[in-house]
Amino acid sequence: MSKSETILKDVQNQNDKRGIDIQKVGINDVDVPLRIQRKDNTNQTVNAKVRMSVALPRKYKGTHMSRFVEVLNLYRMKNFSSENIVCLLADIKKVLMAESANAKFSFQYFIEKKSPVTKLSFPLAYDCSFEGNLNGDNYKFTLGVKVPVATLCPCSKEISEYSAHNQRAIVKLKVNYDRQNENIWPEDIIKMVEDCASVPLYTILKRSDEKYVTEAAYNNPKFVEDILRDVVLKLREDKRIQSFEAEIEAFESIHNHNAWAYQSEGL
């Protein structure tokens, strides 16, 4: 046998004697350009951070890290959506001979936002994630979205003669739904959350827009508790949603701490 034909030892497949099953092992923080499918059937190219893993039985010393990237390479040019992830996970399970596999894609998703009065358009970035877990034949998909909004304090408005303090807040949602029914898009969740806030955020505002936004928030004061409860009610009304986590953090303008609220159901 020539030197070039020498079979290299597969250390990962060697037996491990410590008797510990590893729940998740794989690769993390992989940068990859993805074409994310949008609700209007167009696509948007994003820079995604990817984490991929499998369950490793106790008998194996390690998994084959390069095989994750090989599978990912097959999907990076597709119009990527939640439907692709279950196929990707099935391929990972097959090539790594694993019982379960997990993958999470984190990316910034841009939506064109028009200012409320002048109708000037500029994209606003939303942190989103697609996460899938395939255990045997049982598949679970999670859509994650972070939505920046504005809040105006009802208490401050009630007790002040002139104004009320307001601040930017972030609403974080993780939603699990039955993918066999109608798909839930990031646009759906973002619109739902913004409707629950004192007022949405915009990238570009002229004076007439700023006047509108300021007055709209003043006429729609919300505690973090108000926004969380309104979001929870809307999530409960959506029969496609099986479980969710929701939280909001307001970056307080008159305190040196933040206001925060959290709710999960069905997990």
N, C-alpha and C positions, 0 to 999 in steps of 0.2 A: 504494500500500500504506500503510495507516495505521500509526501508531507502535506500536500494540498488536500489529500483525501482523508486526512486524519480526522476521526470523529471526536469532537470536543465533549468533554464530560458535562452532563446536565446536572449541576449541583442542586438546583431548585427541586428536582425530583427525588433527591436523596431522602431517606427516612429520617424523621426527627423523633427523638425518644422522650421528649418532655411532656407529651400528652396534653397539649393545649391547642384547642381549635381557635383560630383567629377569626373574629367576626367580620372584619373588613381589612383588606390589604390591597394596595394598588398604587396609583400615581395621583398627584395633586398639583394644582396650580399650573396646568399646561395651557399655554396660550395657543388659540386656534381661531382663524377667521371662519365664521359661520354665516350662511345665508338663512336668516330667520324668516319663516313664512308669516306674513301679516294677515290680518282679518280680511282685507280687501283683495287678497290673492296675489298681491305684489310681494316682494321680499326686501329685506334690509340686511346688509352685511354688517356684522358686529364682531368685535374682538371678545371672544368668550374665554373665561377661565374654567378649566375642566378638571373635575375630580372623578376618577373611575376606580372601582374596587370590586373584589370578589370575596366570598367566604373561603378561608383556607383550612382544609381538614388537618387534623393534628399529625397525620402521617407524613405530610410534605414539609420539607425544610423551607421552601419559599415558592412564590408565584413567579410568572414570567412577565416582567414589567413591559418589555418591548411589544408584547402582543396586544396590550391595551391600545397603544398608539397605532399599531397596524389596523386594528378594527376601526378606530376613530378616523383614520385616513380614508376609509371607505365611505364615510358619511359627511365629511366636511364640505363637499360640493353640492349636497342636496339642499332643497328648500326645507330647512329643518323645522320640525314642529314636534309636539308631544307624541305624535304617531311614530316618528322615527326612533324614539328612545327605546321603546319596547323591542324593536327589531335589533337595535344596537346591543342591548343587554342580552338578548338571546344569542347573538353572535359571540359576545364575550364569554358567556357561560359555556358555549360549545368549544371555543378554541382553548379555554383554560380548564375545561372539564370541571366546572364549579356548579354547586347547587343554587347559589344565589349571586346576583350581581347588582351593583348600584352605580349610578352616574349622575353627576350634577353639573349643569352648565350655567354659569353666572355671567351676565352681560348687561351693558347699558343699551336700553331700547329707546329710540327717539320718536317722538310724536310731534307733528306740527301743531303749534298752539297759536291761535289768532288773538291778538289783544282785543278786549271786549268792545271798545268803541271805534278805534281807528282801523281795526281788522288787519293790523300788520302781523305777518306770520314769521315765526322763528321756532325751530325745534326745541323741545324740552326733553331732557334725559331722565329716564326712570330706570333704577336698578331692578333687574328682573332675574329670575332663575327658573330653569326647568330641572326637575329632579325625578328620576325614576328608580324603582326598586323592583327587581324580578326575583322572587323566591319560589323555586319550582315553577309552577304555572301561574302563581299569584302575582299580579302586577299592580303596583301602586304608583300613581303619578302625582307630583306636587308642583303647583304653579306658585312661585314666589314673586311678590311685587312690593316695592317701596315707593310710596307716593308722597311727595312734598306738598303740603297745603299751608294755609294760614288760619289761625284762630284768633278770636277776639274775646276777651274775658267778660262774661256776663256780670260778674260781681263788680269788676272795675267800672263797667258802664253804669251799673245801678247806683253806685255810691259817689261817682265823680260828676262834677258840674260841667266839665268841659270835654272830656274825652274818655278813652279806655285803652288799656295797654293791649297790644296784639303782638303776635310772634309767629315765626315759622314753625311748623311741626312736620314730623315724618310718621306716616301710617305704614306699618309693615303687615303684610298679609301672606299667609301660606294656606293654599286652598287645595283640597283633594276632591276630585270629581270623577265620575264614571265616564271614561273616554269613549264608551260605546254610544253615549248620547251626544247631543250637540256639543261641539268644542267650546271651551271657555277661553277667550283670548285676553292677553294683557290689557288691550284697549277696554274690554268690558269691566275689568276690575278697577282700572284707573279712573274711568268715568264714574263708576259707582262711588268710589272713595271721595272724589272731588265734589260730588253732589252732597256729601255729608259734612263737608267742612264749612267754616265761615265763608271762605272764598277760595277758589283755586289760585295757583301761582302761574305767573307768566314770565317769559324771558325778556320781552320788550314791552315797555309801557310809555306812552306819551302822557302829557299832562291830563288830557281828558280821560285816558284810561286809568291813570292813577287816582283821579277823583272818583271814578266809578268803583274801582276796587276798594278804596278806603271806605266809601259810604256803604257798599254792599256788605262788607265785613261788619260795620257798625250796626247794620240792620239785621245781622244774623249772628249774634254772639254765641259762642260754643265753648264749654269746658271740654277738656280731653274726655271726660266721662260721657258728654253728650255725643261727641263724634264716635266714640267706641260703640255706644249703644245703638246709634243710627246705622253704623256699619254692620253690627251683629244682626240687626233686624233684616237688613237687605240680604245678608248671607243666608239667613234662615229661610227667607222667601224663595230663594233660588233652589228648586228641587233637584238640580243637577249636582249640587255640592253635598258631599258626604261628610266631610269634616273640615275644620279650619282652625287656624291660630290667627289672632288679630292683636296688634298692639299699637299704641300711639305714644310718641314722646314729643312734647312741646318745649322748645328752647326758650325758656322764659326771659322776657325782656326786663323785668323789674326784680327778679330773684337771681341769686347765684346758684341755682339748682334748676332742674327740669321737672315738669309735670309728666306723669307716665301712667298708662292704664293698659291692662292685658285681659284677654278672654280667649279661651279655646273650647271647642265643642266637638264631640264625636271622635276624638282621637283614641 
